[in-house]
């Protein structure tokens, strides 16, 4: 079956009560609300069947609507500080299936805090997972360089203990490549999410992105970095 024949649901979660960066989903990045960047790229995707913003917050819902997204209200019990992502995605999937009268084959999560992801990334990730029946989930990552585990330690009573035993005499470029999740794309089969209650399985594909495209906003400094990177990208267009 062609990729275009699969029903792919895109989900953009945007809770109102963010703590690390207050009101982060509508803070400005390159003069646009942060959530705008995820909505704009989801809109340009040629392989997403539908996409929705899920939020408990009226202001975020209004901004998302102005950006061109459809919004599904999230119940308050699914918008608490410690609410896991899985039930949020399951709720949105059920609501979207009722609205559209279809059953989705795959669900693709796009967190607004990873604004550098493009529609090309979305569609390539979809093609990658759908074309290989062995895998039932996909996660976007970037290759770690300066933060390689060979430079990391645990600490026991003040004594540094290497976290990763680096081969003697090895050069940096000889180290085993390692990858870090960047939060831009998580994709899973419907069965994995709805029946198994998982987003990531033991059979997970890697979608590798560049470090610059992997900016992820957890604090105010991250917001400044994302603002800089997005402005530079727009200047180059």
N, C-alpha and C positions, 0 to 999 in steps of 0.2 A: 504494500500500500504506500502511496506517495505521502510525503510529509504533510502536504497541503490537505490531505484527507483526514488528518487527526484533529481532534478537538483539544486545543491547548488553552488553558485558563491562566491568565496573568494576574497576580495579586500584588498590590502595593500596600503594605501595612503602615498606618500612620497614627499611632496613639497620641493623645493630647498631653499626657502627663510625663513627658521626658524629663529626666533628672540631670544627666551629665551636661547637656546643652539645653537650656530652657527653651521650649517652643521650637525645637530644632527643625521640625518638618516644614515650618514656614519662615525660618530665618533665611536671609538673602545669601545666595551664592551667585556671583556674576550678575547681580541685580535682579535675580529671579528667586522666588521662593524655592527652597531646597527640593520640595516634592515635585516642582515643575519639571526637573530634569529627568526624573524617572517616568513621569507621565508622557512627556514629549517623545521619548524614545520608544515607549510601549506603543504609542499611537503610530509611530512610523514602522513598527514591526509588520512584516508581511505574513508571519506564521502564527501569531497569537490570534486565536478565534475571538476571544473577549478578554478585557482586562478591567479590573475594578480596584478602587481604593477602599480599604476598610478602615474606618475610624469611629471613635466615640466622641469626637470633638467637632462642634458646630463650625468653628472658624476654619479648621483644617478642611472640613467638608466643603465649605464655601470656596476656599482657595482652590481645592482640587477640581471643583466643578468649573470654575473660571478658567482653569488650565485645560479643560476639555475632557476630564475623566468622569466616568460614572462612579457614584459612591454608594456603598452599602453600609448602613449603620451597624456599628459593632456594639453588642450589649455591654453594659458597664462591667459585668462580671468577667468579661474577656479583655478588659483594658486596665487591669491592675498591674502594679509594679512587678509582681512575680508571676504574671500569667505566661505560661509557655506559648510558643508560637504555634504548635501543632493544632490545638483547639481553635485558634483564631483562623487558621487556614481551612480547617474542616468546616467551620461555620460559613465562611465565605463561599466555599465550594458548593455546599448544600443550597445556599441562597441563590447563587448564580445558576445552578442547574434547574432550580424551580422557575427562575425568571426566563430562562432560555429554552426550557423543555428538552434539554440534551444531557448526556452524561459525558463528562470530559475524560480524555485519555491521559492527559498529563497536566500537572500544575506547576507553574513557574513563579517563584517568589522573587520580587525585586524590591529590596529594601531602599528607601529613600536616602539613607545614610551613605550609600555608595553611588554618588551621582555621576561618575564618569563612564558608567556602562552605556553602550550605544545600542541602537536597534540592530546593528550588524552583530554585536555580541549576542543579543537575544536570539536572533535567527540562527546563528551558527551553533549556539548551544542546543537549540531545539533540534536542528538537523543531526547533530552529533549523537544525542541520546536516542532519538526516534529511530535512527538508522541502525542501531545495534541492539538487538533484542535481548542480549545477555545482561545488559545493565538496566537497572530500574531507577537510578538517580544520578544526578550530576551536580557538581559544586565548582564554582569559579574560584581560582587560586592565582597567586603569582609566586615566582621563584624567589626565595629568600637569599639575600646576599650578606649584607653587614650583620644581620641578626641570625646568622647561621648557628645551629646548636653547638658547633665546635667552639664558639666564643661564649658559651653560656655555662653557668655554674650553679650548683646549689651551695648552701652555706650551713655548716654544722659547727656550732659554738665558735663562730668567727673564722673557721677554716674553709677555704674554697675547695669544692669538690667538682671536678669536670662533669658536666651533664652528658657530654658526648665525647667518647674517646677518639680523638683525632689521630689518624695514622701518622706515625713518626716520619718527619721529613716531607710531609705532603704539602703541596702548594694549594693556595685557596681555590684555584680553578680545578683542582683534582678532587675536591670534596664531593661527596654524594649530594646531588641536587635535592633540596627539600623545598616544600611549598606551603604557603600559608593561605587559609581561606580569606577572601577579601570582602565577603558579604554582598557581592553584586548580584550573583545568580545562584539560586538553589532550584533544582528541578527534580520532580519525582513523578512516578506513575501514580495514577489515581488509587490503585490498589494499595500501594505502599503507604500513602497518606491516610486514606479513608478506612481501610481494613486493618492495616498493621500499625497505624498510629505513628509512622516514622516519616521523616523528610529525607534522611540519608541512610543508606543501607550498606551492607558489606560489599555490594557490587555497585560502586560509585565511580563514574567517569570524572576526569579532571577537565575543566575548561580553563586553559591557561591564558591569563591576561598580563599585560605589562604592569610594572610597578606604578607608573604614573597614572594608569587607568584604574588603579586599585585603591585610591583614596577612600578611607572609611571614617566617618565622623563620629567620634566618641567624646570629644571635648572641644573646648573653644579653639585651641591651637589647630586641631584637625579642620575646623570650619574655615580658618584662615588659609590653610594649605589648599583645601578644595576650591576656595574662592580664587586663589592665585592660579591653580592649574586650569580651572574652567575658563578663566579670562584669557589665558595663554592659548588654549585650544581655539577659542572663538576668534582670536587675533589671526590665527593661521588659516582660517577658513577663507 
